[in-house]
Amino acid sequence: MSAISEPLVHAPSESLPRIDEDWLSVIIGLLIFALALAALANVDLIGWAVTTSVWNKLGQALGPASKAYGALGGFGALIATYVALLLVLSAAAATRKADVKKFAVSFSAVFWIAYASWIIGNHANFAAVTPADMQKFGISWSLKLTNEGGLIFALVAGLIIANFFPRFAEAITDAIRPELYIKIAIVILGGFFAVTAAGKLNLATSLLLRGLAAIIEAYLIYWAVVYFIARKWFGFNREWAAPLASGISICGVSAAIATGGAIRARPMVPVLVSSLVVVFAVVEVLILPFLAKTFLAHEPLVAAAWMGLAVKTDGAAVAGGAITESFIMAQAAAEGVRYQPGWIIGTTATVKVFIDIFIGIWAFVLGYIWTNHINTTRDKAKIVEVWQRFPKFILGFVATFFVGLYLALGTPASVAAKVPAAIGEANTFRVIFFILTFFSIGVLSNFKKLWQEGIGRLAAVYVISLFGFVIWVGLLISWLFFAGVKPPLAG
């Protein structure tokens, strides 16, 4: 998460090139996607990945993604998944000149705690939704969080560690990489969304155009108002107000850091802003999906776009979209309406990706204004900064989306029929990276430490801006562009 989590580690390996986190997410996401596509040639390379089902007896919880690896059993699949991720992410750490041994130890703790939280969250008393499910598991009550409620358990586990076991949180910090994990997940999500969209291209195109229009509206309104509040109501100077406006209004951590770099702000400025973004993303994810379930159950794509416009980090926004999808689909199913899965989270991700695309452009515009008209003694902003600050993981999302779309629509029926299952195996890893993201966000949220850093006045701007108008303007914009647009029905 860039500002509050330093590069993947701190020692070593001069023989390997240094690759930044953005490109690592593209490489790892495309690697998983490519391995999954081997199934189109009847070669199942990642079917051993672990999946988790709703359970009331622990033996029901785990299993491999593919029946071809059934002999592994659930725990064997979990071990295989852990080992594979440990090797791949340790290699990624090495390219970051990291202490690989330290990273491996930290990641081991992160993986097992996060996945244990996910398993707990999938217990029938938390995740079962319909009366039929409750009867199936022989239970009399359920919180009806769906299995995606396990993400909340992972988040809460991280929060407990951050606020009650800060030394342990510090010890595992090398593997607390929420931005890396969510970017990998979004790269994989591109292919999943493509397969979902393939059957309804007109609807998918409409969602893309509506999403683009919605974020342009949001940019023009959000940034200016937050900047005004920070400057006029709270007396922050431009160096603080610009990153704060970007962090609250655009895309959280990434936008705050890009803006801070563009205007040549002191490093502490985006660090503190990013800390706030993480904390409030936690609050939003704990609240907004439940509000969406309660008030927007019959406008699922309004709820989806709202998650993308209101929640200010990629990880929290997309995972919030996943939780919202589960809630709304479960409620719709109870009313006899069965939506195709993937459209709600796909809409959230699309809105978020469009927001991310503009980060580089926005940072350049601010940098140009700053260095040419405000602080003319600094280095001038250069057009190359658009590319430098452009989030590269979006290239991975676009690549998997178009490859998935081609495979679903442009190949013989015998091949196209295998595409959903193949990409479904890749999607198993997308879920795992979501789990790691949520846990990591929680671990970064030490409320006491942030308060001690003198973050109170910044938090006041954030509270007034976010809960005073950003969330509600985002809801209004989502309603204007997505009201009445429904996901296709299953089958």
N, C-alpha and C positions, 0 to 999 in steps of 0.2 A: 504494500500500500504506500509505496513510495516514500512519503515524508517520514512516517514514524516507523517504518521498517527499513533498515539500511540494506544495501545490497546483500545478496544471498550469503555472504559470509566474508571472512577476512584473511585468509591466508592463502596462499599458494600456487599453484601449478602454472609455471611460466611457459610450459610447452604448448598449452592450449590457448586459442584466441579468446578474447573477452567478448561475450555476447550479452546484449542487454536483455532485461526481463521481457520486454515487449516481443522481441524476435524469438526468444525461447518459447514463449507461449504459442507462437505460430508454428515453430518446428515440432514441438511436442504434440500439439493439437492435430497437425497434419499427419504426423507419424501414426497416431492412434486411428485416425480416419482411414489412412491408407491400409493399415493392417486389417481393419474391419472389412474393407472392400475385397480382400482376398477371398472372402466367402462367396463372391460372385463366380469365382473359378472353382468352387467347391472345396476350398482350403480354409478351414476354420482356425484362425490364428489367435483370436482373443476371446473365444467362447468360454475360457476358464475364468473370466472376470466374475467377481462375486456380485450377486444381487440379493436384496433383502425383501422379504414379504411380510405382510401383517401376520402376527403370530400370537398364540397364547401358550405354546409349548416351545421352548427354545430350539428344539430340533427342527421346527418348521421355519425358522427365521431365515436361514441362509441357503444359497444354492448357486451353482454356476450359471452363467448367462445362457449357455447352450447345453442341450441334452447330450451332445457328443462328449461332453466332459463330466457326465453324471457320476462317473466313478470317483471323481475328486471329492465329492461331498461338499457340503456347505463350508465347513471349516477349512478344508483343503483349498477351496476356491478363494477364501479370505486370505490364507497364507500366500497363495500364488499372486494375488492382487497386490498385497503388501510388498512382496519381494520385487515384483515388476516395477511398481512405482518408486520404491527405494532406489533401485538401480538407475532408472531413468532420471529421477530428480537429483540424485547424487551426481550423475554425470553433468546435469545442468548446473549444479552448484560449482562443479570443477571449472566449467567455462566462465564462471563469474569470479575466478581466482579465490575460491572458497576453501575453508578448512572442511574437507569432505567428511572426515570422521565426525567432527562436531555436528555437521548438518545431518548426517545419517542418524546419530543418536537422538537429536532433536526431532527429526521427522518420525522416527519410530514412536516416540511418545505422542506426537500430534496425531498420527494415523490411528493408533489404537484407542486413544481417548475419544477422538472424533467419531470413529466408526462405532464404538460401543454406545455413544450417545444416540447415534442414528438407529441402532438396533433397539434400544430402549424406547425410542420414539415411535417405533413400528409395532409396539405391543398393542394387542387388540383393544385394551381399555383406553388407549390414547388415540388409536388410528382407525378403528372400525367405524363405519359411517352409517350404513343402512341397517334396518332391523334384521334383514336377512344375514348380514355379516355378523351381527351380534348373536343371532341364533346359531350360526355356524360355529362360532367360537365358544358358545355356552357362557356368555357374559350378560349381566343385567344392566350395565352402564358403560358409556364410552364418552370421552371428550370430543370425539368426532373430528380430530385434527387432520385426518387422512395420513398416509405415510409421509407426505412432505412435512408434516408437523415434526418429524424427526430432525429437520433442519433447525427448528426452534430449540430442541433439546441440545443440539451441538452448540448453538449460540449461547445458551444458558450455561453449559459446561465451561465454555471459554470465559464468560463473565465471572463465574465463580472463581476460576483460577486467577484471573487478572486482579480481582478485588480482595480475595482472601488468601491467596497463595502467590504473592507477587514475586518471590524469589524463584519459584518454579516457573512462573511465566517468563521471567528473564532468562532462565536456563534453556528454555525451548524456543527462544526468539528467532534463532537461525532458520527454523522451518515455519515460522509464522509469515506466510507469503500470500495474503488474500488476493492481491492484484494478479499475481502469477496464476494462481489456481483458477480464478474466475475467468481470466482471459483464455486459458486453455479450454475451459468449459464452453465459452462462447464460440470459439473456433469450431468445436465439435457440434455445437448447437446449430450452426449454419446448415450442415447436412441434414440434421433431423428436421429442421424447419422446411427445407426444400422438399423432402419427401411428403411432409404434411401439406405443403402448398401445391404440390404437383397436380392434385386432383381438382383444385379450384384456383386456377391461375388468375382469373378475373378478380376474385376476391383478394388474392395475395397482392396483386398489382395495386388494387384500391387501398389496401392497408399500407403499402409502402408510400404511396402518394400522400395519404392522410397523415402518416407518421412524420413525413418530411415537413408538411405544412404546420403540423402541431408544434414541432420543436422550434421552427422559425418564429412562430408566435411567442413561444415560451422565452426564447432568447431575448427577443425585443422587449418583453415586459419584465421578466425576472431580474436581469442584470442591472438595468437602469434603476429599478426601485430599490434593490438591496444596496447598491452603491450610494444612492441618495440617503438612505436610512443610516448607513455607516458614517457618512460624511457629516450630514446635517444634524442628526439626532444624537449621535454618540461622539462626534468630534474626531474620528479617526482620520489620519492623513491619507494621501492617495496610495502610499506604499502598502498600507494595511487594507484600505477599502477595496482596492481592485482585486487582490487575491480572495478576499472575503466574499465579494460579490460573485466571483467566478465559482468559488467552492460551494456556496449556498445555492446559486441559481442554475449552474450548468451541470457539471459532472463531478462534484466533490473533489476528491483527492487529486485526480489527474489534472483537472482544470485549475485548481489552486496552485499546483506546482508549475504547470505550464505558464500560467499568468505571472507567478512570482519570478520565473526565469526570464520571461519576456520583458518585464519592466525592470529587471535587474534588482529585485528586492533582496534584502538580507535573508539568508537561509532560514532564520528563525520564524519569519513571517509565514511561509507556506507550511512549515512544520506545525505550528500551533493551529492554523486553520484546518489542516488535514486531521489533526487530532479531534477537533470538534466534529468534522464531517463523519468520522468513524463512529463517534459516540451517538450522534443523532440518527445515523443510519440504523443503528441497533434499535433505537426507540421507534423509528418508523416501521421497521419490519415487524416489531412486536405488536404494532397497533393497526397499521393500514390494511393488511390483508383481512383482518377481522371486520373492519369497517366496510371493506369492499364486499365481503361475504354477506353482511347484514343489509346493506343499502343498494348494492349494485349487482345482485345475483342475476337479475334479468337484463343487465347490460354488461355482459362479460368482457367485451373489448374496450368499453369505457374504463372498466376496472384495470384491464391490462395496460392501457396507455397511461393511466394514472400512476401506476407503479413506476413506469419508466420516467415520467416527468417529475414525480414527487420525491422518490428515494434517490439519494445523491451519491451513491457509489455503484459501480458496475455490479459488484458481487451482491450487495444487498438488494439492488433493484431487480436483477434477473431472478434471484432466489425468491424475492417477494412475489414476483410474477408466477413462479412455480407453485408457491403456497396458495396464492390466489386462485390459480387454475384448479388445484386440487379441491379447494373449498367450494368453488362455484360449480364445478362439474359434479361433485358429490351431492350438492343441494339440488341441482337440476335433475340428476338421476333419480333422486327421491321423489321428484315431481313428474317423473316419466319422460324427461327430456335427456337425451344422451348426445352430448357434443363430441365431435372428434377431438382427441387430445392433441395438444401441441399449438393450437391457435392462440391461446391466451398468452402463454409464455413466449411464443414467437413474436407476438405483437409487442410485448414488453421489451424483448431483446432488440427488435427492429427500431423502436423509438430510442432506446439507449445507444444503439450503434450510430444512428444519425446524430445524436447529441455528441458522441465521441468524435465523429468525423470533423465536426466544426471546431474542436478544441484547437487544433493547429492554426486554423484560419483566424480564429478569435484571438489567440495569443499573439499572432503576428500583427493584427490590427492594433491591439493594445500596445504592443511593443513599438510599433511605428509611431503612434501618437505620443507615447511616453518619451521616446528617444529623440523625436524631432520637434516636439512642442512643449514638453514639460521639463524634462531634465536633459538638456542638449549637450551636457558634458559627457554623457555615457556613450558607449558604442551604439551605432545606429542599427536598427532592426533590419535584417536582410530577408529577402524572399525565401531563401533556403530554409529559414526557420519554420515555414509552414510544413515542410517535409520532416524536419527534425522533430517537431512536436506532434506530428500526426501519429495517432495510436496504431502501430503496425498490426496489432492483432486483428484489426478490422479486415485487413487483407486476407487473413486466414478464414474469417467468417464468410467473406464474399466467395473465396475459392471453394470452400466446402458446400456452400449454398448452390453455386452454379454447377459444380460437378454432380451433386446430388440430384439437381433438377434435370440435368442431361441424362443421367442414368435412369431416372424414373420415367422420362418422357421420350428420350431419343434412342433407346436401345430396344432390341427384340423383346417380345413379351416374356420369353424364357429367362432373360437376364433381369428385366425390370421386376419380375415377380420376386426375385431374391433380394432386391435392394432394401425394402423396409427391415427385413431381419438383420441384414448386414449392418446397416446404420444403427439399428437398435442395439447391437453389441457395442458400437462406439458410444452410444448414448449412455450405456452403463457407466462408462468412465466419466461422462459429463456429470452424472449424479454424484459420483465419488468426489469430484473436484468441487462441486457445490458444498458437500459436507465439510471438506477441508476449508473452504472459504468462510463458511459461517463460524466454524470453531475459531478460526484465526481472527475474524473480526471481533469476537468476544474477548479473546486474549489481549487484544490491543486496547481494550476499553477499561483502563484503570481510572475510575472516576476521581478518586482521591488525589492521585498523582496529577491529573490534568488540572484540578482545582488549585493545587499547590503551585502550579506553574503560572498562576495569575491569569487564568483564562476566562474569568468571570464576565468582563465587559464584552469580550468577543462572543461569549455564550449568549448574552442578552440580545445582541444583534441577531444571532442565529435563531433564537426562540421567537422573537418578534417577526422576523422575516419568514421563517419556515411555517410556523403555525398561524401567523397572522395573515399571510396571503399566498405564499408559494404553493402550499398544498392545495388550497382552494382554487387558486387560478389554474393550477394544473388540472384539477378536476373539471373546471369549467371548459378549458380547452379540450380535454379528452372527450367531454360530452358533446361539444360542438362538432368535433370531427368523427366521432365513433358511435354516437348514439344511434340505435336502430340497426347497427351492423352486427350480425351474429356469426359465430363459428358454424361451419357446416355440421349437420347431424351425422353421427356415426352410422355407417352402413348405408 
